[in-house]
Amino acid sequence: MWTFLITDAYFQSIWTEFEWEHRVNMTTSVSEPRDYLKHVMKSTNMSCLTPEGAMSGDCDFLSANMYARSLFGEDALANLSIEKTEAGNITGHVRICSKTQGIALSLGDRITMAQKDNKPSV
């Protein structure tokens, strides 16, 4: 996947047009939401569209939109919604949308494999 940046309006318009959505539930021992977002971005080669300022501060909840384009020009979108539990773990889900089922499932598999890695390299 190649990474590009797109506008919020474009993200919203293609999110509603895409036919395939794949939801990946996550639980990991990673303790910081922003570190886990970076880990997911690295493992999927997706760009974060949510401005850094919107994710700043000390908070146990994080929601971020991500985007990537394949070598074949196919767009993929993702929305990460996670929170830090009282036990200090990260839990939540990622919703992946794409025009084709293959891209959505492939990114879901990458995220599933990434959450098994308890020590992200960010």
N, C-alpha and C positions, 0 to 999 in steps of 0.2 A: 504494500500500500504506500502511496505517496502521500505526503501531508501538504495541505494547502490551508489557507484561512478563507472563510466565507463570512458573509454578513448574517446577522441574526434573522433578517427577513428571508434570506435564501434558505437558511436552516429550517425555519418554520414552514416554508412553502414546500420543500421537498420532503420533510417529515410526514406531512399529511398525504403526499402523493405516493410514497413508498408502500408496497404491498406486503413486505415481509418484516415482521418484528420478532426478535428473539430476546428473551429475558434470561439473564444469568444471575442467579442468586449467589451471594458471596459472603464468606466468613473467612477471616484470616487473622493471624496473630500480629500482623503489622499494627502498630499502635497510633500512627499519625495519619489522618485522612489525606492531607496533601501529599505525603510520601506515597501513599497507596495510589492516588491519582497519577502521580508521575510514573509509578511502576506499571500501571495499566497502559498509559500512553506509550511508554517505551516498548512494551511487549506487543502492542497492536500497531505501532507506527502512526497513531492518531494524534492530531493537533488539538489542543484545548482551546475552545472558542470563548470560554467564560473568562472575563478579564480578571487579572490577578487581584485587583482591588476588591472585587466582589467576593474573593475567597480569603481575604486577609483577616487578621485578628485571631483570637483564641476561641475556637468553637469546636464542638464535638460532632457537628453535622456538616456535610459537604455535598453539594449538587453541582455538577459541571457538565457542559455539552462538549462533545468531541466530534471531529470530522476527519475523514481521509478519502482519497481517491485512488482507485486501483490503477495499475499500469494500463488497463483497458478502458479507462475513463469512467468507471462506475463509482458512484458516490456511496459512502457509508457514513451513517450518523450513529452516535451513541450518547446516552444520557446516563451518567453515573450518579447514583444517589446512595450515600453511605453515612453511617454514624459510628461514633466510638461508644462502645458499651461500657457499663460500670466496671466490667472485668478488664477493660483496656484493649479489647479486640475491635476490629472493624467488621461491621456487618452491613448488609444492604443489597443493592442489585444494580445491574447495568442493563438498560434497554438498548438494543441495537436495531436499527432500521436500515433497510436497503431495498433496491429494486428486485434483487434476486435472492433466492433462499440460500444459495451457496455462500455468498459473501457474509450474510448474517450468521450462518452457522459456523463458518470458518473463524470469524472474529470472536464468536462465543467460545469456541474451542481454545483460542489463544488466551482469552481472559480466564477460562477455567484452569488452564495450565499455569498461568501467571499467579493465580491465587494459591496454588500449591507451593510456590516458592516463598518461603517465610522470610527471606532476607532479600528484599528488593535492592537492586543497585540503582540508586537515583542520583 
